[in-house]
Amino acid sequence: MSDYLWDGRGEPDPEVERLERALLPLRHQPKRLELSEVEPRRALRPFGGVLVTLAAAAGFGVAVAGPLLFARPGWEV
């Protein structure tokens, strides 16, 4: 049995050779990134701070007013 698929030793199957040739253009070709190609990371995207503030305010409002708005009358007189 050939170990060609695992470590490249031995005789490759002709079908495997054909597939390797066909897929060669799609092979990963690593490229070194230059610093100018990397976009600087922003702490918050546009409107990110506004959305966080609105979500916090909504959560606070539900926590404070929720028990008052959704309270059901009890059996107490």
Steps between C-alpha positions, in 0.01 A plus 500: 500500500632844408541773761492770233181663628639524854863600464582515127704177498435230246348500156192723456188370333446654154157628605653671804763662279227626265305647792812667640572665166139615465490646852845661491368851411276492808786423740545733796766758429589685821560872466671723752277783614640848494406733783327738257264219390364442850202715597538659843260350749241731645374463855138548393354502154282794395184510711647230725507728802147619431370143474672396822354802680149433370521133598620590850221757541237252382631236740499745787146612415368144492675417827356803678154533343438135418367393839268802505370454146453125511377459857173316538256580775534254785252353742595746767229746607 
